[in-house]
């Protein structure tokens, strides 16, 4: 063994393909009477001696193993807690400073690291040794490879922007948006066989209407003989984009009997990312972009129809290639593993349009009309003035209305006002008939007179003394402006003089004596004025003017 170690050292000192290396191997083989193959086998290290290490190798000496693992766990937790969306976090050196200076609050209380107890290099070495380093803490969970048992048991649906970005002559333009629509690549892939169906669509984003049109084409029978994919799948899997979150998309899939399976969102169960390029629908995207769309540098499709014709040609060749695990093509695998009861055929386009409807709460005008998406509809007279839920289609012009548990429709769009010579009033609805009946009944009914007068129809005379008034006290309230009582006799005399329009000195002695006696009895303004008017009537000399 020592000779092998010495030979390995001498060979390491010589350059590769040096002539002395072969001579050295021959001399060593002749010396020990072994073949050159045996010598090479020994040099490969099959019987290489073990390296010498310290007896305490791998064991921390600065603190116990349990304590160093505890601090490594705290450091890893701090790095996870301080990580932002861009992956930046506190460094190990900064974490050590915080632990020494301030400590960290744990479920067991405040823990501080003694100064000089742990260095950065020692911490990094033990983090790698114990598996608390950042690379292992952020590593994704292991992937699970699955495969459906039958064809059309599960489809993967996704969309990706084309590398061509946009066409020179797009099929349509939205005047409310800037620029031309983006060329989007729509794709579905069968989970069992890997058979794909793809189309180009010019869109401004991932909208539900375009996605449903594409899925209808994917589930329908194809005119091209090269792509056999068709039928309604049992389930469809897609990401959490606008299409997957749409209530209209889920409603259509529910009507078709398709289970919708959404991808798990990012970090939903720890460190999982969203769909990766190794997915069953993302892999065909990458293949098309690398093997087909790279040829657009030589020839670009002018229209969307032309781009789809070229794409169908390539996807047909893609489906005839080998299966990922079987010894036949993807298309043969799809045809071989069809369900025992056959495919579920797709419905007609008219039937499909009835599924794609969006609910909206609207109030019907008094003329039984309402406008949805710029289109005017005229509904039943029963709904005039009511707040209803209208179901308007994404692909057709028919409209349904719901009021409570009743559904009305379908209604078709109407034009402008009705010409006067063609005017016909609406047939009376059930609500109007009920209102007429109530109006007729209102004219015939009445209520007893006693409800207004408070007296019953038969008046009973009570005997005298039967109804006694309850005892009461007169009101004794304040008189701040002296409207009821004069404040003193002088004020009363002034009021009497104003009432008589004559100074009291011009009255006779008898009249002055009468006024003096009256004021001695009372100072009430109403009593004094009434008495004076009686004593001095109008027309009497010295009386009231």
C-alpha positions in Angstrom: 0.0 0.0 0.0 2.9 2.4 0.7 4.2 1.7 -2.8 0.8 2.6 -4.3 0.8 5.9 -2.3 4.4 6.7 -3.5 3.5 5.9 -7.1 0.4 8.1 -6.9 2.6 11.0 -5.7 5.1 10.5 -8.5 2.4 10.4 -11.1 0.7 13.5 -9.7 4.0 15.4 -10.3 4.2 14.4 -14.0 2.0 16.1 -16.6 -0.8 14.2 -18.3 0.2 12.2 -21.4 3.9 12.5 -20.4 6.1 9.6 -21.7 7.6 8.9 -18.3 4.1 8.1 -16.9 3.8 4.9 -19.1 7.4 3.9 -18.4 6.8 4.3 -14.7 3.6 2.2 -14.8 5.4 -0.6 -16.7 8.4 -0.7 -14.3 6.1 -0.8 -11.3 4.0 -3.6 -12.8 7.1 -5.7 -13.6 8.5 -5.1 -10.1 5.5 -6.5 -8.3 4.5 -9.0 -11.1 1.0 -7.6 -11.6 -0.8 -6.5 -14.7 -1.1 -2.8 -15.7 -5.0 -3.1 -15.2 -4.5 -4.2 -11.6 -2.1 -1.3 -11.0 -4.7 1.2 -12.5 -7.4 -0.4 -10.3 -5.3 0.2 -7.2 -4.6 3.7 -8.2 -8.3 4.5 -8.6 -8.6 4.4 -4.8 -10.7 1.2 -4.3 -8.4 0.4 -1.4 -7.4 3.9 -0.5 -6.3 4.3 3.1 -8.5 6.5 5.3 -7.4 10.1 6.1 -6.2 10.8 9.6 -8.3 13.1 11.7 -8.5 14.3 15.2 -10.4 12.2 17.7 -12.8 15.1 18.4 -13.4 16.0 14.7 -16.9 17.5 14.1 -17.4 18.2 17.8 -17.5 21.8 18.9 -15.0 22.7 21.5 -16.0 26.3 22.3 -19.4 25.2 23.7 -21.5 22.0 24.1 -23.0 20.6 20.9 -26.5 21.2 22.2 -25.8 24.8 22.8 -24.1 25.5 19.5 -27.1 23.8 17.7 -29.5 26.0 19.6 -27.7 29.2 18.5 -27.5 27.9 14.9 -31.3 27.4 15.0 -31.8 31.0 16.3 -29.5 32.4 13.6 -31.4 30.5 10.9 -34.7 31.7 12.3 -33.5 35.3 12.2 -32.5 35.0 8.6 -35.8 33.6 7.7 -37.7 36.3 9.6 -35.8 39.1 8.0 -35.9 37.8 4.4 -37.7 40.1 2.0 -39.3 39.3 -1.4 -36.0 39.8 -3.2 -34.2 37.3 -1.0 -32.2 39.8 1.1 -31.8 39.2 4.8 -29.4 39.9 7.7 -25.9 38.7 7.4 -24.4 36.3 10.0 -22.0 39.0 11.2 -24.9 41.5 11.9 -26.9 38.8 13.6 -24.0 38.0 15.9 -23.8 41.7 16.8 -27.5 41.8 17.7 -27.3 38.7 19.7 -24.4 40.0 21.7 -25.6 43.6 22.2 -29.4 43.2 22.5 -30.2 39.5 22.5 -33.4 37.9 21.0 -36.8 37.3 22.5 -37.7 33.5 22.3 -40.6 31.6 23.8 -38.3 30.8 26.7 -37.5 34.5 27.3 -34.7 36.8 26.4 -31.5 35.1 25.3 -28.2 36.9 24.9 -24.9 35.5 23.5 -21.9 36.2 25.7 -19.3 38.4 24.0 -16.4 36.5 22.3 -18.2 33.2 22.7 -18.9 32.6 19.0 -17.1 34.0 15.9 -18.5 34.4 12.5 -16.3 31.7 10.9 -17.1 29.2 13.6 -20.8 30.0 13.2 -20.7 29.5 9.4 -18.9 26.2 9.8 -21.4 24.8 12.2 -24.4 26.1 10.1 -23.1 24.1 7.1 -22.4 21.1 9.3 -25.8 21.0 11.0 -27.8 21.9 7.8 -28.9 25.3 9.0 -27.2 27.2 6.1 -29.3 29.4 3.8 -29.0 27.1 0.8 -30.6 24.2 2.7 -33.2 26.3 4.5 -34.5 27.8 1.3 -34.4 24.6 -0.7 -37.8 23.7 -2.3 -39.6 20.6 -1.1 -39.0 17.5 -3.2 -41.3 17.2 -6.3 -43.7 14.3 -6.7 -44.1 12.9 -10.1 -47.6 11.7 -10.9 -49.4 10.5 -14.0 -53.0 9.9 -14.8 -54.2 6.4 -15.5 -56.4 7.2 -18.5 -56.4 9.8 -21.2 -58.5 12.9 -20.6 -58.5 12.3 -16.9 -56.5 15.5 -16.3 -55.6 18.4 -18.6 -53.0 21.1 -17.8 -54.1 24.5 -19.1 -51.8 27.6 -19.3 -51.0 30.6 -21.5 -47.7 32.2 -22.2 -46.6 35.3 -24.2 -45.1 34.4 -27.5 -41.5 35.4 -28.2 -42.8 37.1 -31.4 -44.6 39.5 -29.0 -47.1 40.9 -31.6 -48.1 40.6 -35.2 -47.6 43.3 -37.8 -51.2 43.2 -38.8 -53.3 42.2 -35.7 -56.8 41.0 -36.3 -58.3 43.7 -34.0 -57.5 46.7 -32.0 -59.0 48.2 -28.8 -59.4 52.0 -29.2 -59.4 52.4 -25.4 -56.0 50.8 -25.0 -52.6 51.8 -26.3 -50.7 49.7 -28.8 -51.5 46.5 -30.5 -52.6 43.3 -28.7 -50.0 40.9 -27.5 -49.6 37.5 -29.2 -50.4 34.9 -26.6 -49.7 31.2 -26.8 -52.6 29.1 -25.3 -52.0 25.4 -24.6 -53.6 22.3 -23.0 -51.6 19.1 -22.4 -53.0 15.7 -21.5 -51.4 14.5 -18.3 -51.3 10.8 -19.3 -49.9 11.0 -22.8 -48.5 14.5 -23.1 -50.5 15.2 -26.2 -50.7 19.0 -26.6 -53.0 21.4 -28.4 -52.0 25.0 -28.9 -53.3 28.1 -30.5 -52.2 31.7 -31.0 -54.5 34.5 -29.7 -54.1 38.2 -29.9 -55.1 39.6 -26.5 -54.3 42.5 -24.1 -54.0 40.1 -21.2 -55.2 36.9 -19.7 -59.0 37.3 -20.2 -61.7 34.7 -19.5 -63.5 35.1 -22.9 -60.4 34.1 -25.0 -59.6 31.3 -22.6 -63.1 29.8 -22.9 -63.0 30.1 -26.7 -59.7 28.2 -26.8 -61.0 25.5 -24.4 -64.0 25.0 -26.6 -61.8 24.4 -29.6 -59.5 22.1 -27.6 -62.5 20.0 -26.5 -64.2 19.9 -29.9 -63.4 17.4 -32.7 -60.5 18.8 -34.9 -60.7 19.1 -38.6 -57.0 18.3 -38.8 -56.2 14.6 -38.8 -52.9 15.1 -37.1 -54.3 16.1 -33.7 -56.7 13.6 -32.1 -57.1 15.5 -28.8 -60.8 16.1 -28.1 -63.5 15.5 -25.6 -64.3 16.9 -22.2 -61.7 16.0 -19.5 -62.6 15.0 -16.0 -60.4 17.7 -14.4 -58.3 20.7 -15.5 -55.4 22.2 -13.7 -54.2 25.8 -14.1 -52.5 28.6 -12.2 -54.1 31.2 -10.0 -54.3 33.8 -12.7 -57.3 35.9 -13.8 -58.9 32.9 -15.6 -58.6 30.5 -12.7 -60.1 33.1 -10.3 -63.0 34.0 -12.6 -66.5 33.0 -11.5 -67.6 32.7 -15.1 -64.9 30.2 -15.9 -65.8 28.1 -12.8 -69.5 28.2 -13.7 -68.8 27.0 -17.3 -66.5 24.2 -16.0 -69.2 23.2 -13.5 -71.8 23.0 -16.3 -69.4 20.8 -18.3 -68.7 18.5 -15.3 -65.0 19.5 -15.2 -63.2 19.8 -11.8 -61.0 22.8 -11.6 -57.7 22.3 -9.8 -55.6 25.4 -9.1 -51.9 25.4 -8.5 -50.7 26.0 -4.9 -49.8 29.6 -4.5 -46.2 30.6 -3.8 -45.0 29.9 -0.3 -48.4 28.4 0.5 -46.9 25.4 2.3 -43.4 26.8 3.2 -40.9 27.2 0.4 -42.8 26.1 -2.6 -42.7 28.2 -5.8 -45.3 28.4 -8.4 -45.3 26.3 -11.6 -41.8 25.7 -12.9 -40.5 25.2 -16.5 -40.3 21.4 -15.8 -44.1 21.2 -15.6 -46.1 19.2 -18.1 -47.6 22.3 -19.8 -44.6 24.6 -19.3 -42.2 22.1 -21.1 -44.1 22.2 -24.4 -44.1 26.0 -24.2 -40.3 26.0 -24.0 -40.1 23.4 -26.8 -42.2 25.5 -29.1 -40.3 28.7 -28.4 -36.9 27.0 -28.9 -37.7 24.7 -31.8 -40.4 26.6 -33.7 -40.6 30.3 -32.9 -36.8 30.7 -33.4 -37.5 30.2 -37.1 -39.6 33.4 -37.1 -36.2 35.2 -37.5 -36.3 34.1 -41.1 -40.1 34.2 -41.8 -42.7 36.0 -39.6 -46.4 35.1 -39.8 -48.4 38.1 -41.1 -51.8 37.2 -39.6 -53.1 35.2 -36.7 -54.6 32.5 -39.0 -51.2 32.0 -40.7 -49.4 31.7 -37.3 -51.9 29.1 -36.2 -51.4 27.1 -39.4 -47.7 27.0 -38.9 -48.2 26.1 -35.2 -50.5 23.2 -36.0 -47.9 21.8 -38.3 -45.3 21.8 -35.6 -47.6 20.6 -32.8 -48.6 17.6 -35.0 -45.0 16.6 -35.3 -44.5 17.2 -31.5 -47.4 14.8 -30.7 -45.8 12.1 -32.9 -42.6 12.1 -31.0 -41.7 9.6 -28.2 -43.6 9.5 -24.9 -41.6 10.5 -21.9 -41.5 7.0 -20.4 -43.2 4.6 -22.9 -41.7 3.2 -26.1 -44.4 4.7 -28.4 -45.4 8.2 -29.4 -47.6 10.6 -27.4 -50.4 10.3 -29.9 -50.4 6.5 -29.7 -50.4 6.6 -25.9 -53.5 8.9 -25.9 -55.3 6.6 -28.3 -54.3 3.5 -26.4 -55.4 4.7 -22.9 -58.8 6.1 -23.7 -61.5 5.6 -21.0 -63.4 2.4 -21.1 -66.7 4.2 -21.5 -65.3 6.4 -24.2 -64.8 10.1 -24.5 -67.3 12.7 -23.3 -68.1 14.6 -26.5 -68.2 18.4 -26.5 -71.5 20.2 -26.8 -72.4 22.6 -29.6 -71.3 26.2 -29.6 -74.8 27.5 -29.0 -75.1 25.3 -25.9 -71.7 26.3 -24.8 -72.7 30.0 -25.0 -75.5 29.5 -22.6 -73.0 28.4 -19.9 -70.8 31.5 -20.2 -73.0 34.1 -18.6 -72.0 36.9 -16.1 -74.5 38.0 -13.4 -75.1 41.7 -12.7 -77.6 43.5 -10.5 -79.5 46.2 -12.4 -82.7 48.2 -12.0 -85.2 48.0 -14.8 -86.5 51.4 -16.1 -90.1 52.4 -16.1 -90.2 51.6 -19.9 -89.2 48.0 -19.2 -85.7 48.6 -20.7 -82.2 48.3 -19.4 -78.8 48.7 -21.0 -76.0 46.1 -20.5 -72.5 46.6 -22.0 -74.0 49.2 -24.3 -76.8 47.0 -25.6 -80.4 47.9 -24.8 -82.9 45.1 -23.9 -86.6 45.2 -23.3 -87.8 42.8 -20.6 -91.3 41.8 -19.4 -93.6 44.4 -18.0 -93.6 42.5 -14.7 -90.1 43.7 -14.1 -90.6 47.4 -14.6 -89.1 49.4 -11.8 -87.7 46.3 -10.1 -84.1 45.6 -9.1 -83.2 42.3 -10.8 -80.2 40.1 -11.5 -79.4 40.0 -15.2 -77.4 37.2 -16.8 -75.7 38.5 -20.0 -73.7 36.2 -22.2 -70.1 36.5 -23.2 -70.6 35.0 -26.6 -74.2 35.7 -27.5 -76.7 38.6 -27.3 -79.4 36.8 -25.2 -80.2 38.1 -21.7 -82.0 36.5 -18.8 -83.4 38.3 -15.7 -84.0 36.9 -12.2 -86.4 38.4 -9.7 -86.4 36.3 -6.5 -86.9 32.7 -7.5 -88.4 33.5 -10.9 -86.3 33.7 -14.1 -87.5 35.6 -17.2 -86.1 35.4 -20.7 -84.4 35.1 -23.0 -84.6 38.7 -24.2 -83.1 40.0 -27.4 -81.6 43.4 -28.1 -84.0 46.1 -29.2 -83.5 49.2 -31.3 -84.5 52.8 -30.7 -88.0 54.2 -29.8 -91.0 52.5 -31.4 -92.6 54.5 -34.3 -95.9 56.1 -33.3 -98.0 54.2 -35.9 -96.6 50.9 -34.5 -97.0 51.8 -30.8 -98.7 49.1 -28.7 -98.9 49.3 -25.0 -97.6 46.5 -22.8 -100.0 43.7 -21.8 -101.0 44.1 -18.2 -98.7 42.2 -15.8 -99.7 40.3 -12.7 -98.6 43.2 -10.6 -100.8 45.6 -12.5 -103.8 43.3 -12.2 -103.2 43.1 -8.5 -103.0 46.9 -8.3 -106.3 47.3 -10.2 -108.0 44.9 -7.9 -106.7 46.8 -4.9 -107.9 50.1 -6.4 -111.4 48.7 -7.0 -111.6 47.4 -3.5 -110.4 50.7 -2.2 -113.4 52.5 -3.7 -115.9 50.1 -2.1 -114.6 49.8 1.5 -115.1 52.3 4.4 -114.6 52.5 8.1 -117.1 53.3 11.0 -117.6 57.0 11.9 -116.7 56.2 15.5 -113.1 55.6 14.3 -112.9 59.4 13.6 -115.2 60.9 16.2 -114.2 58.6 19.0 -118.0 58.0 19.8 -119.6 54.7 19.5 -122.8 54.2 17.4 -125.0 53.8 20.5 -124.7 56.7 23.0 -125.5 55.9 26.6 -126.5 58.8 28.9 -124.8 58.6 32.2 -126.8 59.6 35.4 -125.9 62.9 37.0 -122.8 62.7 39.2 -121.7 59.5 37.6 -118.8 61.1 35.9 -116.9 63.2 38.4 -114.0 65.3 37.3 -110.8 64.5 39.1 -109.4 67.1 41.5 -107.1 69.6 39.8 -105.0 72.6 40.9 -104.8 75.8 38.9 -101.7 76.5 37.0 -99.4 78.7 39.0 -96.5 79.7 36.7 -94.1 82.6 36.5 -95.1 85.9 34.9 -91.7 87.5 33.9 -93.2 90.2 31.7 -96.2 91.1 34.1 -98.8 90.2 31.6 -101.2 88.8 34.2 -100.5 90.8 37.3 -99.3 94.4 37.8 -96.1 94.6 39.8 -97.5 97.4 42.1 -100.4 99.9 42.4 -98.5 102.6 40.6 -98.2 100.5 37.5 -101.9 99.6 37.8 -102.9 103.3 38.0 -100.8 104.1 34.9 -102.5 101.3 33.0 -105.9 102.6 34.1 -105.1 106.1 32.9 -103.9 104.7 29.5 -107.1 102.7 29.2 -109.3 105.8 30.1 -107.2 108.2 28.0 -107.6 110.6 30.9 -105.5 111.5 33.9 -106.9 110.1 37.2 -106.7 113.5 38.8 -109.6 114.8 36.6 -111.9 112.0 37.8 -114.4 112.7 40.6 -113.7 111.8 44.2 -116.1 108.9 44.0 -114.3 107.4 41.0 -110.9 107.8 42.5 -112.2 106.1 45.7 -113.5 103.2 43.6 -110.1 102.8 41.9 -108.3 102.9 45.2 -110.6 100.2 46.7 -110.2 98.0 43.5 -106.4 98.1 43.7 -106.5 97.3 47.3 -108.4 94.1 46.5 -106.4 92.8 43.5 -103.6 93.6 41.1 -104.7 91.1 38.4 -104.5 92.8 35.0 -107.6 91.1 33.4 -109.8 91.8 36.4 -108.8 95.4 36.7 -109.2 96.2 33.0 -112.6 94.4 32.9 -113.8 96.3 36.0 -112.7 99.6 34.7 -114.4 99.1 31.3 -117.6 98.2 33.2 -117.4 101.3 35.5 -116.5 103.6 32.6 -118.3 102.4 29.5 -117.8 104.1 26.1 -119.8 107.2 25.6 -120.0 108.2 29.3 -118.3 111.5 30.2 -115.0 110.6 31.7 -115.4 107.1 30.3 -113.3 105.1 27.9 -112.7 106.9 24.6 
